[in-house]
Amino acid sequence: MSKMVKAKCTLCGKIFLKKELEVHKHNFCSFNHFKIWNSRRISEYNQKLNPMNKPGGVLSARIKSGNKQRGRGDGKTYIKFLGRHLHRVVAEKMIGRVLKPGEVVHHLDGNIRNNCPENLIVLKSQSEHARIHFSKEIGGAANEHF
């Protein structure tokens, strides 16, 4: 049986009991406090230390490589940015949050290459998206890109 000792939560400073064998450099009174602390730690690492995000790093190389590839196809696929559909990235910036699971981004003019914020709307579901394509709710008749 392991002895119980006092430990201090790294996030809130609360004193709590923990098995002596489980006491580490950073201790947390709840799993939620660990998640908050860890997300801050990762965010700080990515902003300051991650070599991928430094000028000339992996991220710069990926963007440069992606830009070289853009516009070489015949225009029938979605443009991607760092492995994500560009229209989804633009829509997230436009609404100020990450898209929820199931949300769909619709191109108002039917041109899947036109990712201007004015041309995009976020819909709650694929069924709502299908209704738009097969009715005259937004911008005209059924769209051949669907």
C-alpha positions as CSV (number, residue, x, y, z in Angstrom):
1,M,0.0,0.0,0.0
2,S,1.4,3.3,-1.1
3,K,1.6,6.2,1.4
4,M,-0.6,9.2,0.8
5,V,1.2,12.6,0.8
6,K,0.2,16.2,0.2
7,A,0.7,17.6,-3.3
8,K,0.0,21.0,-4.7
9,C,-2.0,21.5,-7.9
10,T,0.2,23.2,-10.5
11,L,-2.7,25.1,-12.0
12,C,-4.7,26.3,-9.0
13,G,-2.4,25.8,-6.0
14,K,-4.9,23.6,-4.1
15,I,-3.3,21.1,-1.7
16,F,-4.6,17.6,-2.0
17,L,-3.7,14.0,-1.1
18,K,-2.0,11.8,-3.7
19,K,-0.1,8.5,-3.6
20,E,3.6,9.1,-2.9
21,L,4.5,7.0,-6.0
22,E,2.3,9.2,-8.2
23,V,3.8,12.6,-7.2
24,H,5.6,14.3,-10.1
25,K,7.1,17.7,-11.0
26,H,3.6,18.8,-12.0
27,N,0.5,17.6,-10.1
28,F,-3.2,18.3,-10.6
29,C,-6.2,18.1,-8.4
30,S,-8.4,17.2,-11.4
31,F,-8.1,15.9,-14.9
32,N,-9.7,19.1,-16.2
33,H,-6.9,21.2,-14.6
34,F,-4.3,19.0,-16.3
35,K,-6.0,19.6,-19.7
36,I,-6.1,23.4,-19.2
37,W,-2.4,23.4,-18.1
38,N,-1.4,21.1,-21.0
39,S,-3.2,23.2,-23.6
40,R,-1.4,26.3,-22.4
41,R,1.9,24.5,-22.4
42,I,1.4,23.2,-26.0
43,S,0.2,26.6,-27.2
44,E,3.3,28.3,-25.7
45,Y,5.6,25.7,-27.3
46,N,4.0,26.2,-30.7
47,Q,4.2,30.0,-30.5
48,K,7.8,30.2,-29.2
49,L,9.8,27.0,-29.7
50,N,8.3,24.7,-32.4
51,P,10.8,24.6,-35.2
52,M,7.9,24.0,-37.7
53,N,6.7,27.5,-37.0
54,K,10.0,29.4,-37.3
55,P,10.9,31.3,-40.6
56,G,12.3,28.8,-43.1
57,G,11.0,25.9,-41.0
58,V,8.9,23.0,-42.1
59,L,5.7,25.1,-42.1
60,S,7.2,27.7,-44.5
61,A,8.4,24.8,-46.8
62,R,4.9,23.2,-46.8
63,I,3.3,26.6,-47.7
64,K,5.8,27.2,-50.4
65,S,5.4,23.7,-51.9
66,G,1.6,24.0,-51.8
67,N,1.7,27.4,-53.5
68,K,3.7,25.9,-56.3
69,Q,1.1,23.1,-56.8
70,R,-1.9,25.5,-56.8
71,G,-3.6,26.2,-60.1
72,R,-2.0,23.3,-61.9
73,G,-5.1,21.1,-62.1
74,D,-8.2,21.4,-64.2
75,G,-10.3,23.1,-61.4
76,K,-12.5,20.2,-60.4
77,T,-11.3,19.8,-56.9
78,Y,-11.2,21.9,-53.7
79,I,-8.1,23.9,-53.1
80,K,-6.2,22.7,-50.0
81,F,-4.2,24.7,-47.4
82,L,-1.9,22.6,-45.2
83,G,-4.0,19.5,-45.8
84,R,-7.4,21.2,-45.2
85,H,-9.9,22.5,-47.6
86,L,-9.3,26.2,-48.0
87,H,-13.0,27.1,-48.0
88,R,-13.4,25.5,-44.5
89,V,-10.4,27.5,-43.2
90,V,-11.8,30.7,-44.7
91,A,-15.2,30.0,-43.2
92,E,-13.7,29.4,-39.8
93,K,-11.9,32.7,-39.9
94,M,-15.1,34.4,-41.1
95,I,-17.3,33.0,-38.2
96,G,-14.5,33.3,-35.6
97,R,-14.6,29.6,-34.5
98,V,-13.8,26.1,-35.6
99,L,-16.6,24.4,-37.6
100,K,-18.6,21.9,-35.6
101,P,-18.9,18.3,-36.8
102,G,-21.5,18.0,-39.5
103,E,-21.4,21.7,-40.5
104,V,-21.0,22.2,-44.3
105,V,-19.6,25.2,-46.2
106,H,-21.5,26.2,-49.3
107,H,-20.2,28.2,-52.2
108,L,-23.0,30.7,-53.2
109,D,-22.0,31.1,-56.8
110,G,-21.3,27.3,-57.3
111,N,-17.6,27.9,-58.1
112,I,-15.7,25.7,-55.7
113,R,-12.5,27.7,-56.4
114,N,-14.0,31.0,-55.3
115,N,-13.2,31.0,-51.6
116,C,-14.0,34.7,-50.9
117,P,-15.8,35.1,-47.6
118,E,-18.7,36.8,-49.3
119,N,-19.2,33.7,-51.4
120,L,-19.3,31.2,-48.5
121,I,-22.1,30.3,-46.0
122,V,-21.9,27.8,-43.2
123,L,-24.8,25.3,-43.0
124,K,-25.8,23.2,-40.1
125,S,-25.9,19.9,-41.9
126,Q,-25.4,18.0,-45.2
127,S,-29.2,17.7,-45.6
128,E,-29.6,21.5,-45.4
129,H,-26.9,21.8,-48.0
130,A,-28.7,19.3,-50.3
131,R,-31.9,21.2,-49.9
132,I,-30.1,24.4,-51.2
133,H,-28.7,22.5,-54.2
134,F,-32.0,21.1,-55.2
135,S,-34.2,24.1,-54.7
136,K,-34.1,27.8,-55.5
137,E,-33.5,28.9,-51.9
138,I,-30.1,30.5,-52.5
139,G,-28.8,31.7,-55.8
140,G,-30.8,29.8,-58.4
141,A,-31.4,26.3,-59.7
142,A,-29.7,23.0,-58.9
143,N,-26.0,23.2,-59.1
144,E,-24.0,20.9,-61.4
145,H,-21.0,21.0,-59.0
146,F,-22.9,19.0,-56.4
